[in-house]
Amino acid sequence: MKNKTILILICLATANALCFFRALGDNFTYQALPFITSSTSDFIVQANSEGANGYKFFGGYLFGTECELYVKVSSPAATFSYQALPFISSSTSDFIAQANAEGANGYKFFGGYLFGTECELYVKDSSQAVTYTYQALPFIASSTSDFIAQANAEGVNGYMFYGGYLFGTQCELYVKTSSPAATYNYQALPFITRKAFAAGMRSLSCWLVPHSNFLFQTTTLPVLPICF
């Protein structure tokens, strides 16, 4: 069983800067398509058309005008298909039932979105013959150490933290991938202030280059977008 190191980077867009990261050796191509507000079905048509050409939905963005952003990775070659299911606001258990049914068919939860109507968006990657299983645990508001204890307990069983969500009630969402088998360990480090951000990014890049296949950089921009 492989033990994965997961780097969760929270970036504040400061001094008009964006944070970019990449896996060394990969190249990325982007496309910006019209922003969809008409209907969920219109978005699915757009996303599946892009996905058939290897472009994965990256999110809705505002760069002067609103757009739907898509990204294509040089390797591995993959296509993507999307499904939009009813938005869940009734209960966490209802969402877990929905997500596990989709996960059993290889569709991974991508998030809740509004394309005219609210929906839960799922994506299937043709390059990965995997299934997904989800668990929703109590939302942690008490302390960081309580969350780390919860996350590491889930991580030992192969569940990766996927984020805090609200499906009727708040929860911490975890996901387990059928392959490759992996466990996850979490650490909580001190929050980096904006003054220390640039120095921290340089230190992070210096550590990552010899220890992993990721590279980080910041780019100055004339606007102040939210990066992650």
Legacy VTK file of the C-alpha trace (Angstrom):
# vtk DataFile Version 3.0
C-alpha trace
ASCII
DATASET POLYDATA
POINTS 228 float
0.000 0.000 0.000
1.349 3.369 -1.008
1.495 6.192 1.525
0.719 9.519 -0.110
1.870 12.945 0.946
-0.903 15.411 0.208
0.027 19.073 0.023
-2.942 21.334 0.640
-1.978 24.888 -0.292
-4.165 27.789 0.752
-3.196 30.923 -1.166
-4.185 34.482 -0.461
-3.993 36.672 -3.543
-1.758 39.402 -2.198
0.137 42.158 -3.974
-1.805 41.286 -7.163
-0.190 37.843 -7.397
-1.470 34.447 -8.445
0.032 31.165 -7.304
0.658 28.500 -9.957
1.848 24.942 -9.468
2.674 22.167 -11.860
3.897 18.606 -11.966
7.329 18.701 -13.523
7.254 17.408 -17.114
3.599 18.272 -17.699
2.260 21.001 -19.969
-1.162 22.638 -19.699
-3.417 24.217 -22.320
-6.418 26.351 -21.404
-9.649 27.345 -23.111
-12.204 29.916 -21.959
-15.759 29.301 -23.143
-18.971 31.303 -22.666
-20.247 31.450 -19.101
-23.399 29.327 -18.664
-26.372 30.794 -16.810
-29.187 29.401 -18.961
-29.505 25.829 -17.701
-27.581 22.905 -16.272
-28.198 20.908 -19.457
-26.499 23.634 -21.520
-23.436 23.409 -19.285
-23.333 19.602 -19.542
-23.400 19.851 -23.345
-20.497 22.317 -23.235
-18.480 20.356 -20.662
-18.924 16.997 -22.383
-17.942 18.529 -25.725
-14.756 19.912 -24.182
-14.178 16.727 -22.211
-14.303 14.616 -25.375
-11.320 16.644 -26.586
-9.370 16.139 -23.362
-10.286 19.421 -21.648
-11.372 19.219 -18.009
-13.647 21.802 -16.411
-11.624 24.037 -14.095
-14.338 26.375 -12.838
-16.172 29.598 -13.544
-13.941 32.668 -13.564
-14.085 36.397 -14.101
-11.311 37.852 -16.265
-12.987 41.098 -17.284
-15.874 38.932 -18.521
-17.193 35.737 -16.990
-16.176 32.437 -18.566
-16.062 28.696 -18.043
-12.403 27.686 -17.870
-11.108 24.337 -19.131
-7.627 22.804 -18.918
-5.896 20.045 -20.869
-2.900 18.190 -19.421
-0.228 16.814 -21.749
-0.183 13.430 -20.005
-1.844 11.090 -19.434
-4.170 11.451 -22.408
-7.724 11.419 -21.094
-11.277 12.360 -21.921
-13.879 13.545 -19.425
-17.624 13.097 -19.124
-19.953 14.958 -16.766
-23.234 14.392 -15.010
-25.306 16.950 -13.104
-27.541 15.531 -10.397
-30.113 17.222 -8.140
-28.661 19.604 -5.590
-28.749 18.116 -2.084
-29.923 20.338 0.751
-32.033 17.799 2.656
-29.434 15.794 4.568
-25.851 14.555 4.499
-27.046 10.958 4.209
-28.949 11.828 1.026
-25.788 13.278 -0.494
-23.682 10.270 0.511
-26.217 7.954 -1.136
-26.051 10.030 -4.317
-22.252 10.362 -4.325
-21.624 6.665 -3.661
-24.012 5.658 -6.443
-22.111 7.944 -8.844
-18.764 6.839 -7.450
-19.575 3.193 -8.107
-19.820 4.119 -11.798
-16.490 5.954 -11.802
-17.877 9.491 -11.386
-16.104 11.701 -8.832
-17.858 14.503 -6.985
-16.672 17.833 -8.409
-18.764 20.212 -6.329
-22.041 22.042 -6.082
-22.658 24.514 -8.914
-25.242 26.934 -10.250
-25.847 26.837 -14.004
-29.291 28.386 -14.097
-30.299 25.826 -11.475
-28.225 24.365 -8.642
-26.743 20.917 -9.120
-24.175 18.457 -7.810
-21.550 18.023 -10.532
-19.695 14.752 -11.140
-16.844 13.980 -13.540
-15.468 10.729 -14.976
-11.862 10.486 -16.161
-11.351 7.909 -18.935
-7.692 7.448 -17.973
-8.602 6.145 -14.506
-10.506 2.867 -14.151
-11.477 3.577 -10.551
-14.493 3.852 -8.280
-15.070 6.256 -5.381
-16.553 5.813 -1.920
-17.527 8.706 0.336
-17.941 9.240 4.059
-19.298 12.294 5.868
-18.024 12.863 9.391
-18.964 15.492 11.994
-17.897 19.018 11.141
-14.937 20.108 13.286
-15.188 23.562 14.820
-13.486 22.839 18.144
-9.764 22.799 17.316
-7.207 22.014 14.634
-5.925 19.061 16.667
-9.424 17.532 16.717
-9.607 17.795 12.935
-6.119 16.269 12.482
-7.136 13.363 14.716
-10.248 12.803 12.604
-8.431 13.166 9.277
-5.585 10.830 10.228
-8.041 8.214 11.501
-9.781 8.344 8.127
-6.476 8.508 6.261
-5.277 5.229 7.771
-8.299 3.591 6.167
-7.574 5.101 2.767
-9.965 8.073 2.953
-8.642 11.440 1.807
-10.071 14.700 3.145
-12.168 16.352 0.425
-13.399 19.466 2.196
-16.008 20.872 4.532
-19.524 20.893 3.044
-23.114 21.720 3.868
-25.736 19.166 2.811
-28.532 20.141 5.160
-25.995 19.850 7.980
-22.287 20.670 7.939
-19.841 17.810 7.566
-16.255 16.915 6.760
-16.248 14.955 3.503
-13.785 12.149 2.781
-13.267 10.098 -0.381
-11.621 6.712 -0.990
-10.354 5.680 -4.416
-10.384 2.009 -5.383
-6.938 2.233 -6.996
-4.160 2.761 -6.182
-4.445 1.666 -2.562
-3.107 4.441 -0.349
-3.151 5.873 3.143
-2.966 9.559 4.075
-1.289 11.503 6.858
-2.082 15.113 7.752
-0.241 17.900 9.506
-1.424 21.409 10.346
1.234 24.118 10.063
1.132 27.755 11.197
-0.869 30.082 8.993
1.377 32.140 6.685
0.770 35.866 6.755
0.919 37.915 3.560
4.269 39.410 4.627
5.831 35.960 4.765
4.038 34.653 1.656
6.778 35.343 -0.925
9.528 33.944 1.288
7.353 30.936 2.070
6.778 30.221 -1.607
10.519 30.309 -2.270
11.121 27.908 0.626
8.309 25.664 -0.565
9.728 25.452 -4.093
13.215 24.736 -2.735
11.839 21.851 -0.681
9.522 20.460 -3.354
12.023 20.258 -6.215
14.209 17.586 -4.551
11.328 15.889 -2.686
8.522 15.652 -5.237
7.510 16.365 -8.807
5.792 19.689 -8.145
6.964 23.216 -8.831
5.360 26.403 -7.510
5.657 29.980 -8.680
3.885 33.301 -8.303
3.005 35.662 -11.130
2.212 39.353 -10.786
-1.118 40.367 -12.314
-2.891 43.686 -12.841
-5.991 42.361 -11.056
-6.662 40.700 -7.711
-8.335 37.334 -8.317
-8.940 34.524 -5.855
-6.514 31.749 -6.708
-7.764 28.594 -4.964
LINES 1 229
228 0 1 2 3 4 5 6 7 8 9 10 11 12 13 14 15 16 17 18 19 20 21 22 23 24 25 26 27 28 29 30 31 32 33 34 35 36 37 38 39 40 41 42 43 44 45 46 47 48 49 50 51 52 53 54 55 56 57 58 59 60 61 62 63 64 65 66 67 68 69 70 71 72 73 74 75 76 77 78 79 80 81 82 83 84 85 86 87 88 89 90 91 92 93 94 95 96 97 98 99 100 101 102 103 104 105 106 107 108 109 110 111 112 113 114 115 116 117 118 119 120 121 122 123 124 125 126 127 128 129 130 131 132 133 134 135 136 137 138 139 140 141 142 143 144 145 146 147 148 149 150 151 152 153 154 155 156 157 158 159 160 161 162 163 164 165 166 167 168 169 170 171 172 173 174 175 176 177 178 179 180 181 182 183 184 185 186 187 188 189 190 191 192 193 194 195 196 197 198 199 200 201 202 203 204 205 206 207 208 209 210 211 212 213 214 215 216 217 218 219 220 221 222 223 224 225 226 227
